[in-house]
Amino acid sequence: MAVTALYRYPVKSMLGESLQRCRVDERGIVGDRAYALVDVETGTVASAKVPRLWGGLLGFSAHCVDEPERDVAPSVEITFPDGSVHHSGDADIDAALSAAIGRDVRLIATPPEGAGFEEVWPDIDGLAPEAVIAGTRVRDEDTGERVSRFDLAAMAPHPAFFDLAVLHLLTTATLQRLRELAPSATFDERRYRPNVVLDAEGDGFVENGWSGRTVAFTGGATAAVSIPTMRCVMTTLAQGELPRDADTLRTIAKHNRVEIPGLGTWACAGAYADVTGAGELRAGEEFELR
């Protein structure tokens, strides 16, 4: 069993970068979600989980110019949809981003106190418990789709721009099973924004059974798996050369609804994890489940 790919996303909801190696500690991959955009009008952290407002962020890509250090905002190069290149430290970066997105935004490196993000619930049955959707609803889109608000990084040990936890794992077994279930859909690991893609033993949605187990990498890093990863509308959106494809989420909601203790039943693919042993991860290194 081995690591097949590593990904870092320096700016929340923008396309990220494929890595051959990276450092990881209790706060996740160093440099991951180092920045986010905040909507000046509402104070909400921008997330492509609300496609009408922020789906265009997936037309931007970001990468760290140098190897990032913990507790230091990294220098990040941002490629805009028109091909122009900007840097996180540019004096006019906020103005440039606002003009390109069509909303007044700021690029920030520290989450505001009480920061949250919004999420649209598309018309797909089985995504999440009805009680959760109703209890977190803040408004409706013109389409009638409900919009929820969630606190950022609810399972992370420190304030951060993660949706929930610091590390997202996805296996090739899960991707293969999805392709078997819906051969015409465009299942690609990049849709699901994993940090670590693992070639694991077993067939089907193997991460469903990993909660409470530890992934131990040969380089010394370890990660304790917490819960399966709940999936959202963001996975269906066009990004890079990948087209918009609702079947990539509809298939998960139909075939892999998982009961998460205390949280209800969700459409899931992949797993969240907490880093319990810092170290370096490398593409191609082996791992074992404990």
Stockholm file with secondary structure:
# STOCKHOLM 1.0

chainA/1-290         MAVTALYRYPVKSMLGESLQRCRVDERGIVGDRAYALVDVETGTVASAKVPRLWGGLLGFSAHCVDEPERDVAPSVEITFPDGSVHHSGDADIDAALSAAIGRDVRLIATPPEGAGFEEVWPDIDGLAPEAVIAGTRVRDEDTGERVSRFDLAAMAPHPAFFDLAVLHLLTTATLQRLRELAPSATFDERRYRPNVVLDAEGDGFVENGWSGRTVAFTGGATAAVSIPTMRCVMTTLAQGELPRDADTLRTIAKHNRVEIPGLGTWACAGAYADVTGAGELRAGEEFELR
#=GR chainA/1-290 SS CEEEEEEECSBTTSBCEEESEEEEETTEETTTTCBEEEETTTCCBCCTTSHHHHGGGGGCEEEESSCCCTTSCCCEEEECTTSCEEETTCTTHHHHHHHHHTSCEEEESSCCTTCEEEEECCSCTTSSCHHHHHHHEEEECTTSCEEEEEETTTTSSSCCSCSSCSEEEEEHHHHHHHHHHCTTSCCCGGGGCCSEEEECSSSSSGGGGCTTCEEEETTSCEEEEEEEEECCGGGGSCBTTBCCCTHHHHHHHHHCEEEETTTEEEEEEEEEEEEEECEEEETTCBEEEC
#=GC SS_cons         CEEEEEEECSBTTSBCEEESEEEEETTEETTTTCBEEEETTTCCBCCTTSHHHHGGGGGCEEEESSCCCTTSCCCEEEECTTSCEEETTCTTHHHHHHHHHTSCEEEESSCCTTCEEEEECCSCTTSSCHHHHHHHEEEECTTSCEEEEEETTTTSSSCCSCSSCSEEEEEHHHHHHHHHHCTTSCCCGGGGCCSEEEECSSSSSGGGGCTTCEEEETTSCEEEEEEEEECCGGGGSCBTTBCCCTHHHHHHHHHCEEEETTTEEEEEEEEEEEEEECEEEETTCBEEEC
//
